[in-house]
């Protein structure tokens, strides 16, 4: 999974401390999220709502790599 959180926050001039003060997300957690780790669903929801973006526009992955492809049948 990949994160665009740093990019979005930098574009908007939002500091990590904004989320720490307003929502009580710990400074350590915000720091790791800013560096690209994957959040809990609760933190992802809070951050996405505050940024006005769907969660999947901040944290994303190629879903196709998880889909099992059928094995070719021998004839």
VOLO-850849 format. One record per residue: y, x, z of N, C-alpha, C, O, CB in turn; residue in one letter. Coordinates in nm, 2 decimals. Glycine has a CB too. Layout:
SITE      n.y      n.x      n.z     ca.y     ca.x     ca.z      c.y      c.x      c.z      o.y      o.x      o.z     cb.y     cb.x     cb.z   type
SITE        Y        X        Z        Y        X        Z        Y        X        Z        Y        X        Z        Y        X        Z      A
...
//
This chain:
SITE      n.y      n.x      n.z     ca.y     ca.x     ca.z      c.y      c.x      c.z      o.y      o.x      o.z     cb.y     cb.x     cb.z   type
SITE    -0.12     0.08     0.00     0.00     0.00     0.00     0.12     0.09     0.00     0.12     0.20     0.06     0.00    -0.10     0.12      X
SITE     0.23     0.04    -0.07     0.35     0.12    -0.08     0.47     0.05    -0.02     0.46    -0.08    -0.01     0.38     0.16    -0.23      X
SITE     0.57     0.12     0.02     0.68     0.06     0.09     0.81     0.09     0.01     0.83     0.21    -0.03     0.69     0.11     0.23      X
SITE     0.90    -0.01     0.00     1.03     0.01    -0.06     1.14     0.00     0.05     1.26    -0.01     0.02     1.06    -0.09    -0.17      X
SITE     1.10    -0.01     0.18     1.19    -0.04     0.29     1.31     0.06     0.29     1.42     0.02     0.30     1.12    -0.04     0.42      X
SITE     1.28     0.19     0.28     1.38     0.29     0.29     1.48     0.27     0.17     1.60     0.28     0.19     1.32     0.43     0.28      X
SITE     1.43     0.25     0.06     1.51     0.23    -0.06     1.60     0.11    -0.04     1.72     0.12    -0.07     1.42     0.21    -0.19      X
SITE     1.55     0.00     0.00     1.63    -0.13     0.02     1.73    -0.11     0.12     1.85    -0.15     0.11     1.53    -0.24     0.05      X
SITE     1.69    -0.05     0.24     1.79    -0.03     0.35     1.90     0.07     0.30     2.02     0.04     0.34     1.72     0.02     0.47      X
SITE     1.87     0.17     0.23     1.97     0.27     0.19     2.06     0.20     0.09     2.18     0.23     0.10     1.90     0.39     0.13      X
SITE     2.01     0.12     0.00     2.09     0.06    -0.10     2.20    -0.04    -0.04     2.31    -0.05    -0.08     2.01    -0.02    -0.20      X
SITE     2.15    -0.10     0.07     2.24    -0.20     0.14     2.32    -0.14     0.26     2.40    -0.21     0.32     2.15    -0.31     0.19      X
SITE     2.30    -0.01     0.29     2.37     0.05     0.40     2.33     0.00     0.53     2.41     0.00     0.62     2.51     0.03     0.38      X
SITE     2.20    -0.04     0.55     2.15    -0.10     0.67     2.09     0.02     0.75     2.00     0.09     0.70     2.06    -0.22     0.65      X
SITE     2.13     0.03     0.88     2.07     0.13     0.96     1.95     0.08     1.04     1.93    -0.04     1.06     2.17     0.18     1.07      X
SITE     1.86     0.16     1.07     1.74     0.13     1.15     1.78     0.06     1.28     1.71    -0.03     1.32     1.65     0.25     1.17      X
SITE     1.88     0.11     1.34     1.93     0.06     1.47     1.96    -0.09     1.46     1.96    -0.16     1.56     2.05     0.14     1.52      X
SITE     1.99    -0.14     1.34     2.03    -0.29     1.33     1.90    -0.37     1.37     1.92    -0.47     1.45     2.06    -0.32     1.18      X
SITE     1.79    -0.33     1.33     1.67    -0.41     1.36     1.63    -0.38     1.51     1.57    -0.47     1.57     1.55    -0.37     1.27      X
SITE     1.65    -0.26     1.56     1.62    -0.23     1.70     1.70    -0.32     1.79     1.65    -0.38     1.88     1.64    -0.08     1.73      X
SITE     1.83    -0.33     1.76     1.92    -0.41     1.85     1.91    -0.56     1.83     1.90    -0.63     1.93     2.07    -0.37     1.82      X
SITE     1.90    -0.60     1.71     1.89    -0.75     1.68     1.76    -0.81     1.71     1.76    -0.93     1.76     1.93    -0.77     1.54      X
SITE     1.65    -0.74     1.68     1.52    -0.80     1.70     1.43    -0.74     1.80     1.32    -0.79     1.83     1.45    -0.80     1.57      X
SITE     1.47    -0.63     1.86     1.39    -0.56     1.96     1.27    -0.48     1.90     1.18    -0.45     1.98     1.34    -0.66     2.05      X
SITE     1.27    -0.46     1.77     1.17    -0.37     1.72     1.20    -0.23     1.77     1.31    -0.18     1.77     1.17    -0.37     1.56      X
SITE     1.10    -0.16     1.82     1.12    -0.03     1.89     1.18     0.07     1.78     1.15     0.06     1.66     0.99     0.02     1.95      X
SITE     1.25     0.16     1.83     1.31     0.27     1.75     1.20     0.35     1.68     1.21     0.39     1.57     1.41     0.36     1.83      X
SITE     1.09     0.38     1.76     0.98     0.45     1.70     0.92     0.38     1.59     0.88     0.44     1.48     0.88     0.49     1.81      X
SITE     0.89     0.25     1.61     0.83     0.17     1.50     0.92     0.16     1.38     0.87     0.18     1.27     0.81     0.02     1.55      X
SITE     1.05     0.14     1.40     1.14     0.14     1.28     1.14     0.27     1.21     1.15     0.27     1.09     1.28     0.10     1.33      X
SITE     1.14     0.38     1.28     1.14     0.51     1.22     1.01     0.53     1.13     1.02     0.58     1.02     1.14     0.62     1.33      X
SITE     0.90     0.49     1.18     0.77     0.50     1.10     0.77     0.41     0.98     0.72     0.44     0.88     0.65     0.48     1.19      X
SITE     0.83     0.29     1.00     0.83     0.19     0.89     0.93     0.25     0.78     0.90     0.23     0.66     0.88     0.05     0.94      X
SITE     1.04     0.30     0.82     1.14     0.36     0.73     1.08     0.47     0.65     1.11     0.49     0.53     1.26     0.41     0.81      X
SITE     0.98     0.55     0.71     0.92     0.66     0.64     0.80     0.61     0.56     0.74     0.69     0.49     0.87     0.76     0.74      X
SITE     0.77     0.48     0.56     0.67     0.43     0.46     0.54     0.37     0.52     0.45     0.34     0.44     0.64     0.53     0.37      X
SITE     0.53     0.36     0.65     0.40     0.30     0.71     0.41     0.15     0.69     0.51     0.10     0.65     0.39     0.34     0.86      X
SITE     0.29     0.09     0.70     0.28    -0.05     0.68     0.30    -0.13     0.82     0.24    -0.09     0.92     0.14    -0.08     0.62      X
SITE     0.38    -0.23     0.82     0.41    -0.30     0.94     0.31    -0.40     0.98     0.22    -0.44     0.90     0.55    -0.36     0.93      X
SITE     0.32    -0.45     1.10     0.24    -0.57     1.14     0.30    -0.69     1.06     0.41    -0.68     1.01     0.25    -0.59     1.30      X
SITE     0.23    -0.79     1.05     0.28    -0.91     0.98     0.40    -0.96     1.05     0.50    -1.00     0.98     0.17    -1.02     0.98      X
SITE     0.41    -0.96     1.18     0.53    -1.01     1.25     0.65    -0.93     1.21     0.76    -0.99     1.18     0.51    -1.01     1.40      X
SITE     0.64    -0.80     1.22     0.76    -0.71     1.18     0.79    -0.72     1.04     0.91    -0.72     1.00     0.73    -0.57     1.22      X
SITE     0.69    -0.73     0.95     0.72    -0.75     0.81     0.80    -0.88     0.78     0.89    -0.88     0.70     0.59    -0.75     0.72      X
SITE     0.76    -0.98     0.85     0.82    -1.11     0.83     0.97    -1.11     0.88     1.06    -1.15     0.81     0.75    -1.22     0.91      X
SITE     0.99    -1.05     1.00     1.13    -1.03     1.05     1.22    -0.95     0.96     1.33    -1.00     0.92     1.12    -0.97     1.19      X
SITE     1.17    -0.84     0.91     1.25    -0.75     0.83     1.27    -0.82     0.69     1.39    -0.81     0.64     1.17    -0.62     0.80      X
SITE     1.17    -0.88     0.63     1.19    -0.94     0.50     1.29    -1.06     0.51     1.37    -1.07     0.42     1.05    -1.00     0.45      X
SITE     1.28    -1.14     0.62     1.38    -1.25     0.63     1.52    -1.20     0.65     1.61    -1.25     0.59     1.34    -1.33     0.76      X
SITE     1.54    -1.09     0.73     1.67    -1.03     0.75     1.72    -0.98     0.62     1.84    -0.99     0.59     1.66    -0.92     0.86      X
SITE     1.64    -0.92     0.54     1.68    -0.86     0.41     1.69    -0.96     0.30     1.74    -0.94     0.19     1.59    -0.75     0.37      X
SITE     1.64    -1.08     0.32     1.64    -1.19     0.22     1.55    -1.16     0.10     1.58    -1.20    -0.01     1.78    -1.21     0.17      X
SITE     1.44    -1.10     0.13     1.34    -1.06     0.02     1.20    -1.11     0.06     1.17    -1.12     0.18     1.34    -0.91     0.00      X
SITE     1.12    -1.15    -0.03     0.98    -1.17     0.00     0.91    -1.04     0.05     0.95    -0.93     0.00     0.90    -1.23    -0.12      X
SITE     0.82    -1.06     0.14     0.75    -0.94     0.19     0.69    -0.85     0.08     0.70    -0.73     0.09     0.64    -0.99     0.28      X
SITE     0.64    -0.92    -0.02     0.57    -0.84    -0.13     0.67    -0.76    -0.22     0.63    -0.68    -0.30     0.49    -0.93    -0.21      X
SITE     0.80    -0.79    -0.20     0.90    -0.70    -0.27     0.94    -0.58    -0.19     1.00    -0.49    -0.25     1.02    -0.79    -0.30      X
SITE     0.90    -0.58    -0.07     0.92    -0.46     0.02     0.80    -0.37     0.03     0.80    -0.25     0.01     0.97    -0.50     0.16      X
SITE     0.69    -0.44     0.06     0.56    -0.37     0.07     0.47    -0.43    -0.04     0.45    -0.55    -0.05     0.49    -0.39     0.21      X
SITE     0.41    -0.34    -0.12     0.34    -0.39    -0.24     0.22    -0.30    -0.26     0.21    -0.19    -0.22     0.42    -0.40    -0.36      X
SITE     0.13    -0.35    -0.34     0.01    -0.28    -0.38    -0.04    -0.34    -0.51     0.00    -0.45    -0.55    -0.10    -0.28    -0.27      X
SITE    -0.12    -0.26    -0.58    -0.19    -0.31    -0.70    -0.31    -0.39    -0.66    -0.41    -0.33    -0.63    -0.22    -0.20    -0.80      X
SITE    -0.30    -0.52    -0.67    -0.41    -0.61    -0.62    -0.54    -0.59    -0.71    -0.65    -0.61    -0.66    -0.37    -0.75    -0.62      X
SITE    -0.52    -0.55    -0.83    -0.63    -0.53    -0.92    -0.73    -0.43    -0.88    -0.85    -0.44    -0.91    -0.58    -0.50    -1.06      X
SITE    -0.69    -0.33    -0.80    -0.78    -0.23    -0.76    -0.88    -0.28    -0.65    -0.98    -0.22    -0.62    -0.71    -0.11    -0.70      X
SITE    -0.85    -0.40    -0.59    -0.94    -0.46    -0.50    -1.04    -0.56    -0.55    -1.14    -0.60    -0.49    -0.86    -0.52    -0.39      X
SITE    -1.02    -0.60    -0.68    -1.10    -0.70    -0.74    -1.23    -0.63    -0.79    -1.22    -0.53    -0.87    -1.03    -0.77    -0.85      X
SITE    -1.34    -0.68    -0.75    -1.47    -0.62    -0.80    -1.49    -0.67    -0.94    -1.49    -0.78    -0.97    -1.58    -0.66    -0.70      X
SITE    -1.52    -0.57    -1.02    -1.55    -0.60    -1.16    -1.70    -0.61    -1.18    -1.78    -0.53    -1.12    -1.49    -0.49    -1.25      X
SITE    -1.74    -0.71    -1.25    -1.89    -0.73    -1.27    -1.94    -0.61    -1.35    -1.88    -0.56    -1.44    -1.92    -0.86    -1.34      X
SITE    -2.07    -0.58    -1.32    -2.13    -0.47    -1.39    -2.18    -0.52    -1.52    -2.22    -0.64    -1.54    -2.26    -0.42    -1.31      X
SITE    -2.17    -0.44    -1.63    -2.22    -0.49    -1.76    -2.36    -0.52    -1.75    -2.44    -0.44    -1.69    -2.19    -0.38    -1.87      X
SITE    -2.40    -0.63    -1.82    -2.54    -0.66    -1.82    -2.61    -0.59    -1.93    -2.56    -0.58    -2.04    -2.56    -0.82    -1.83      X
SITE    -2.73    -0.55    -1.90    -2.82    -0.48    -2.00    -2.89    -0.59    -2.08    -2.93    -0.69    -2.03    -2.92    -0.39    -1.93      X
SITE    -2.89    -0.56    -2.21    -2.96    -0.66    -2.29    -3.09    -0.60    -2.36    -3.15    -0.67    -2.43    -2.87    -0.71    -2.40      X
//
